[in-house]
Amino acid sequence: TLNLNGGTFNAPAGAPFGNAGTVNLTAQALVLDGGDGGLGGGAYNIGAGAGLDLAAGSYGIGSLTGGGVFGISGGTANLNNASFTGTGVLGGGSLNIFGAASFATLAQTGGVLTGSGGDLAVASYQLNNPSGTGTIGGAFNNLSLTSPGDLTIRNSNLSAAGNLALDTTTGRLWIDGSSVSGGNVSLGGAWLLLSSSGTAASQVNANGNLSVNTALLELNGATGAAKLGALGTMTINATTVDVLAGAASASIDPTTLTLIATGNLTLAGGSAANASATLLGGAVDVSAGNVSLTGGSGANAYAGISATSGNLTLNAGGNLSLASAAGTAPAGAVLTAAGSVQVAALTCAGCIELASDPLLSPTVTDVGAWGGSGVNFAVRTPTASDPSVAQAIVMAASNGTGTSNVSNEPQGSDTNGGDDASDNRNKKLPTCK
């Protein structure tokens, strides 16, 4: 055991400092630059007011505790276990996590934070790398990072075999040209952005479930594909959701999708061939304010929401718009389901039933909806004289001449003392042209 109680201790330049026992720093600054000579694996206890800086060389650390400052300015720390209530500072070199490590604060201005099969939890992770020299990557077992501000994962492969949680509280979480994956994945913050500053894809994939809680979810494929995927259930709670294909593509693609946006949902196809903007899932349930799907100018650059093996339910508290972009060969905007398509909206533009599945076409140019078990559009109109009454159409397998089973009357004008829908039930609607 080595106890250091005051001043600054510098080991002889380049000399190994092996610790297979315990080093206690109570009010001492210890600077090491010669590695541990293969005699590491010991414990470091850094008290409040004390500090340890690994300036160069490689060090095995079996245990890190205390409330002081643990710094890596140029060395390499292979960390097995840590329960550190002080501040970690990674300015250069690398910090490799092999065991179970937790930090109250970890500030990274450079260097590399790498998972080597271990667990890492940081209550306040501060990644400040304006020069782009600080990176995080590797394979963790479990990873949980909470940032008090913006956090950018750039040009990296970051994974966790178990749970992966990234939360920027009131800041922006930017997945920039990176691949982020985990067993179950949780993403949070004021703004979740998947967009590449280069051409690499920006993607997050969960082998299990994926949850998103944010004010703004933006997938932007301006220069590289953007994708959220999950083999299990994806649950998205947001204010605004934008899925913008740009010159690449943008997609949300889990096995089962539940998306709730208290504001607007926008899907826009892109300018290049196959630059589609899509929400996909075996079964899809979407609730939003205003919903807009607009096909792009590129061939097959369509906007679509599709349930590939079950039903699609879309509830728009405001207006729903399905439209193709201007151009000589614009791509379409479609709602499709292997089962049924159920749509409710205040007004509905482009809401017609298609005769066949538009996704079976080599290029999607249609505007409308198709369901293997039928399509149902329920349009709620604010007043009986509103022109949108004409859009109150129920589409079933009868090619637009089906029997109404929804309401198209003004809210609050019940004639039967019951729900709005029942007043118009079984009324024949005009054939759709």
Secondary structure, 3 states (H helix, E strand, C coil): CEEECCCEEECCCCCCCCCCCEEEECCCEEEECCCCCCCCCEEEEECCCCEEEECCCEEEEEEEEECCEEEECCCEEEEEEEEEEEEEEECCCEEEECCEEEEEEEEECCCEEEEECCEEEEEEEEECCCCCCCEEEEEECEEEEECCCCEEEECCEEEEEEEEEEECCCCEEEEECCEEEEEEEEEEEEEEEEECCCCCCEEEEECCCEEEEEEEEEEECCCCCEEEEEEEEEEEEEEEEEEECCCCCEEEEEEEEEEEECCCEEEECCCCCCCCEEEEECEEEEEECCEEEECCCCCCCCEEEEECCCCEEEEECCEEEEECCCCCCCCCEEEEECCCEEEEECEEECCCECCCCHHHCCCCCCEEEEECCCEEEEECCCCCCCHHHHHCCCCCCCCCCCECCCCCCCCCCCCCCCCHHHHCCCCECCCCC
